[in-house]
Amino acid sequence: MRVLLVCLWVLMLGGCANRQHYQLQDLPLPGAPGEDCCWQAAQQLEIHYRQDVYRLSAALARTEQGASLVLLDPMGRRLFSIRQQGGQLETYRAPELPQDLPERFLLASSMLVWWPLADWQHLQGSDWSLVAGVDTRELLYRGQPVLTATYSPAPDSVSSGIGSATLVNKEIVQLQHHKIPLSIRVTTTQWGAL
């Protein structure tokens, strides 16, 4: 009986750990802004989550204090906001947004797409890694893909992150989470330095 209880406990811990990293809960986000500060962007998002589709507007900003993301419904009402200040995250979630939609994923995926690769150097030596191809960025956990961002058309360099070229080239980014049924199509409509 004791062996069975120990096995169940180990399985529960393993399941929780897998669930946690699949939701990007333990991904260490960049702290203080690097060279690419400060700017804001307006975006159109098409979020496919399970069987539902959400078409939302988004405002993403990078400032000296950290990062912030606000999602608005088609009527302009705030559905979600998250602000990073240092190591802390402040969040607001409207009741209309599904409770199981991983909120930290939304900010982490935005940062993974737009922040320069140099800002992710702190991942070296951890279980996480970020690799870039000609038109992709892929986030891996212990060598297994968790999230892929595909840029179309392929930018001059995926290493530099967002900028005015994103608008000029009418770049669209498709984010695909590999562990849960979640994908996001991102179209940037405005970008400006602060």
N, C-alpha and C positions, 0 to 999 in steps of 0.2 A: 504494500500500500504506500509506503514512504517513497519508494522508487517511482511509482506512478505520479505522486504529488510533485516530486522534484522534476520529472519530465514535463508535466503540465506547466509548471512554473517557468521552466526554460523556454518552452514553446511560446508562452505568453510574452515573455521578455523579448524573444526574437521577433515575434509578430509586431509588437509595439515599436521596436527599433526600426523594422522595415517600413512600417507605416509612417513613422516620423520622417525618415530621410526621403521617402518618396514624395512627401508633401513639402520638402525643402525646409523643414522646421529647424534642422541643425546646420544649414548652410551658413557659414560665416560671411556676412555681408561686408562690403568695403566700408571703412569708417570715414575718416575725413576726406574731403574731395582731393583728388590729385590735380593733374595739370588741366583737366577738361572741366573747369568750373567757371562760371556759373551760367545756366541756361534753363529755358523752359520749352516745352513742346505740347502741342495739341494733337490728339490722335483720335482715330476712329477704330474701335475694337469690335470684332465679331468673335464672341466667345462661344465655343461649342463645349458644353459640359453635360455629360451623360446624353440624354435625349433632347436637351433644351438648347436653344440658341438665344444669345443675348447680344443685341447691337447697342453699344454704348459709346459715349464720348469719354475721352480721358484727358486729363492734364497731368503731365509729369514734369517735375522740376528738380533741378540739382543746384543746391545752394551751399554756402559755407557751413551751414548748420547741419546739412544732411540731404535726404531725398524725401520727396512727397509725391503721392499719386492719388488723384481724385477721379472717381468714375461717376458719370451722370447718365441718367436714363434719357430716352428721346425727348422727354418733356423738360429736361434741364434740372431735374431733381437729383440731389446727391444720393447715390446708392451706397457708396463706399469711399472711405478715405483712409490712408495710412501715411504716417509721417515718421521718418527715422531721424532721431536726434541722438547722436552718439551711439550707444549700444541699445537704446530704448526705442520701442515702436509704439506709437499712439494710433489706435484704430477706431473707426466708426463704421458700422454696418447697418444698413436699413433692413427692416424685416422682409422686404421683397427679395433681397439677395439670398440665395440658398445658403443655409447655415453650414453645409458641408463643403461649400466651395472654399478651397484653401486660401485664406486671405494673404498669408505671407508669400504664397506662390506668386500672386499678382505683382507685388513689389519686387521680389527676387527675380522674376522673369524679365521685368522691365529693365532692371539694372544689368542683368546678364546680356540683354540685347544691346543696350545703349552705352554702358560704361566702357571705356577703353580697356583692352585686355591687361594693360599695365596695372590697372586698379585691382586686379584679381590675383596678383602675385602672392598674396597672403595665403592662398590655397595650397601652395607648394608645401609638401611634407605632410599634408592631411589626407584623409580618405577621398576628398573631392579633387577633381581636376577639370579644367576648362580647355578644350582644344578648338582650334579654328582651322577651317578649310578655306577654299576659294570663296564659297558662298554660304558657309555654315559656321555656327558655333555650337559646340556640343558640351553639355555638362555631364560629367560622369561621377558616379559614386562607387568607389572600389572597382573601377574599370568598367562598370555597367552603365549604359546610357540612362539618364533620367529625363533630360530635356534637350531637344534639338531646336535651334533657331535657324531657319532657312531664309536668306535674303534674296529678293528677286526685284529687279535684275541684280546680279552680283555687284557689290560695291567695289570701288578701287581697292579697298582694304577693310576687312572685317575687324582689324585690330584697333582701329581708331574710335569706333563707336559713332554715336549720332552727331550730326552736324548739318550745315546748310546743303551739302551734297545729297542728303537724304530726300529733300524736297525737290531739288533740281532733277534728280534721277527717278522721281516718283517711286521710290523704293517701298516695297511691301515686305513685311516679315511674317513668316508663318512659324508659330511656336507649337511644338508637339510634345506633350508630356507622355513618357513611355510607360508609366506605371498605372495611371488612371485615365479614364476617357475624358481628356481635357485638351483642347487646342485653342489657340487664339491667333486671329489674323489681325495684324497691326498696320494701319496706314497713317503715316504722319502727315498732318495737314498744315501745321505751322511749327516753326522753330525759331527761337531768338535768344541771343545772349542776354544775360541779365547784368 
